[in-house]
Amino acid sequence: MENRKFAIIGAGNMGSAIAVGLIKSGFMKPADIIATDKRESSLEEMKKLGVTVSYDNLEAVKAAEVALLAVKPYHIAQVIEEIKSELNSGKILISIVAGVSMDEISEMAGKEIPIFRVMPNTAIALQESLTCISSNKNTAPYKKYVIEMFDKLGKTIEIGEELMAAATVLSSCGIAYALRYIRAAMQGGIEIGFSAEMAQFITAQTVKGATELILQSGNHPEREIDKVTTPMGITITGLNEMEHKGFSSSLIQGVMASFKKIEKTKK
């Protein structure tokens, strides 16, 4: 593993989660990471991890070989303008900023800069993210390193940049969709007799088991569903009631609404 200094520009929820994941995985030592943010509270959390902190984006990038942009979309132009003088063809630029294309970043940063667009989700702090990665033509010497980095934080998949908006919805927003299911199932569990704590544990572990069934077997979900739906049984009764109330269609519509929103934002 190559030892590179890593600057995180924007130590908010996702930026700090990436720092935590990199340290927990052993991919980086706290001393290899420099985090910046305007909020003192965010930097205090990074300090507790042993990460070097700064309010100066330019100095952070100057001291690093890899710069991760983890800022709001409306701040990215200003941030790139701040750090542009320290970007070059030998420095990796990674953006997790939703809705800002590599072409746009290249126009702001310089066409010779190796740029990766990366879309993780918040499970990255637990090294359980699904991270989608796309890159421009200047990244060949660095691709193995970047993929190895994010493989330490969960699973990665390379996609064309045209799918990045869809990846944002299905993976990044998808965490919230899955958690909303867990919350709803918990509420049902409480109604049928469990305490809130017990309902949460049972639901969360059940969902974890369901995902492992799919990941390890590669089976379509319906194949696993068929194994627990006996004729005239309680499972099929519950599933049919959920479908009558629009369970699948409402979820699909939610995914599509989020996708339309991100596509509209890009225009």
Buried (B, 14 or more C-beta within 10 A) or exposed (E): EEEBBBBBBBBBEBBBBBBBBBBBBEBBEBEBBBBBBEEEEBBEBBBEBEBBBBEEBBBBBBBBBBBBBBBEEEBBBEBBEBBBEBBEEEBBBBBBBBBBBBEBBBEBBBEEBBBBBBBBBBBBBEBBBBBBBBBBEBBEEBBEBBBEBBBBBBEBBEBEBEBBBBBBBBBBBBBEBBEEEBEEBBEEBBEEEBEEEEBBBBBBEEBEEEEEBEEEEEBEEEEBBEEEBEEEEEEBEEBEEEEEEEBEEEEEEBBEEBBEEBEEEEE
